[in-house]
Amino acid sequence: MRIDIVTIFPKMFSPVFGASIIRIAQVKGKVKFYLHDLRDYTPDKHRKVDDRPFGGGSGMLMRPEPIFNAVEEILSKTKKNKPKVILLCPQGRKLTQKIAKDIAKEKQIILLCGHYEGIDERVRKELVDQEISIGDYVLTGGELAAMVLVDSVVRLLPGVLGDKNSLNFESFEGNLLEHPHYTRPANFRNLAVPEVLLSGDHKKIEAWRKKQALKRTQERRPDLFKKADLG
Ligand code: ADE
């Protein structure tokens, strides 16, 4: 997968993309990042990316020209991939595992990181295919949201996670949260691991886990529980 990111802070991405699974995914050739500094696409020598809103009001908006220039240049080189243009902003659809899975099927995406009080509406109308929010709170910019989106997508790309099972039984599969996990020691500070997990009876263990997952989902996320796979 190819991921193009248009941002005024390209350096923010290096520590995150240089570590853990996202780094390994690049080493394995499963994903390639192209970071584009929005200021490189400004038409003026001051490299200005923001301006005052027409009609007045507080705060600044992102100007349309540099964003159009950046996206059009990326598209001119990669049209055959039909990349989706995704704007990270608080007004977007809230990111879910289902959205991450759908995005993971794309060959290429272009992520636009919003800033200031917002973005000129013509960018939304003409360039953006999808707007995504990572939650009902306001960040200082779309960069952290883009990293969250990238992390949730890259780990789903085939061949990125070593253990096949690590994707099969994780939270949100069948709209259930994960069951509790335990590792050694079996007794830690007088806190014992549930007996069934030491029994070696795989049928019983599976039934226990399913029950725990249902209980946990019902208690913590009644909204998910309504849609859960009760199997
Ligand atoms: N930019 C600012 N806040 C955001 C959010 N919650 N999600 C995505 N992008 C944002």
Residues whose N, C-alpha, C, O or C-beta is under 5 A from the ligand:
A	BS01	ADE	L88 C89 P90 I132 S133 I134 G135 Y137 V138 L139 T140 G141 G142 A145
